[in-house]
Amino acid sequence: MKRVCVFRENDDRCMKVYMEASDVSNTAINKEVEHKYPNCGAVIDLFDYGTIDVSITHKDFDPSTLKAITWLVDKGFEGTLTKYNTSGAEFRVTKNGVSDTLTLTPHTLNPKKVSILDYMKQFEKSFTMLETLTELRKRSAALKGGQV
């Protein structure tokens, strides 16, 4: 998916941010913006956000957050950015019907202190355990209900 920021002419304040399918041409996006928002222009982010919706913010992302998003996309996660400010980033992610929250603090996002890829590997281990626990809870509930 592409992130599209809509700006008024001669203004540097972002009016709206939305996500557009990556197979839509930039020309089509610009025409849509011109139609919906007269006297406005679009800035289309060329970064591939995959199935991660980051439309809640118009801010530029730091390299560690972009690496985390790339990792999530590569591992098949879907999700939404729920918070992005000076206190970090928070994503609500889903994979195989299991949902979890990924929180990236300023400490985590500082490449001098933490390797974001190592942190994401730990998140993957945690998420795998959550998937296993969810499956075991379903089996346990089915056995208690008399079903096999």
N, C-alpha and C positions, 0 to 999 in steps of 0.2 A: 504494500500500500504506500501511497505517496501522501506526505503531509502538505497541505496547501494553506498558506497564510494570506489573508485578504487585507490589503492596506488601502486607505483612501489616497487619492492623488495628492502628492506633495505633503504627505504625513508619514511619520515613521511609527505611528501606533497601529498595532494590529487590531483589526475589527473582529475578525472571526478566524478560527482555525478548524479545518475539517480534513478528513481522510478520504482519499479517492483511490479507486482500484488502480493497480500499477499498470494495467494494460490500456488505460485511457491515455490518449495523447495529450501532451502539454497544450497543444492548440485547442483541443476540445475543452480542457479545464479553463483556459483563459477565456474562451467564449462563454462558458457557463458563468464565470465570475462577472464578466461584463453584463450578462443578462440579469443575474440576480442582484448584483451590486453595481449600479451605475456609478461612473466616475471613480472606479476602484481598479486596482491591479492585483494580480496574484503572484506570490513567490512560491514556487514549487520546490520542495526539498527533494533532492535526488537520492537520498539515502533510502534503502529498501527496509521498510518497517515490517514487512511480512504481514502477519495477522495480529500485530500489536497496535492497538489504537492509542495514539499519543496526542489526540486533538485537544486535550484539556489545557495545554500550554502552548504559548507562542515563543517561548524562550528557546535559545539554542542549547543543544545538549552537549555536555562535556564528553570527552572521549571514552571514559569508563562507562558511562550510561549507554553510549552507542555500542560498545563492545558487549554489554549485558543484553541489549536488545537483539543484537546479531546472534548471540549465543542462544537466546530463547527461541528465535525464529529457526535457527539451524536444528534445534532439538525438538521442534514440532509443537511448541507451546502456542496457545492463543491467549490474548489477554488485553488488558487495558491499563494504561498509566492512570493511577488514581490520585497521585500527589507528586509534584515536582517543584521544589523550592530550595532555599538554602539549608534546610534541615534534611535534605536528601530526596530520594525518589521511592515511590511505592507502586508496585504493580500487582494487579489481581490476575493471576494466570490459571489456565486450565489445560489439562492434557488427559486424554483417555477418561473423561468424565469426572476427574478429580480436580478440585480447585484449591489454590493456596495463595498466600500473599508473600511476595518477595519485597523485602525492605532493604534499600541501599542507603546507608547513613553517609554523612560527609567523610567519616573515617574510612568507610568501605570504598568510597569513590576516589579517595586520594591514592594515586598510583605509587607514591613514595612509601605508603604505609601498607597497602594491601594489593595483592595481585587480583584484579577483578575476575580473571578466568579461574583462578584457584577458588575464589569465593563462589563462583557459579557452579563449580564441580561439587562443592559442599552442599549447595542448594539442591543439586541433582540427587545426591545421596539422600538428603532429607525428603525430597519429593517422592523418591522411589519407596522409602519407608512408609510415607503417607499413603501411597497407592496400595501397598501391601496391607496396611492396617485397614484401609477402607474395604478391601476385598475380604479380609478375615471377618470384619464386622458384618458384612452382608451374609457370609456363610453362617456365622453364628446366629444371626437373626432368622435365617431360613430354617436352621435346625431347631431353634426354639419354637418356631411356628409350626413344626411338624412337617416341613417340606425338606426334600433332599436335593 
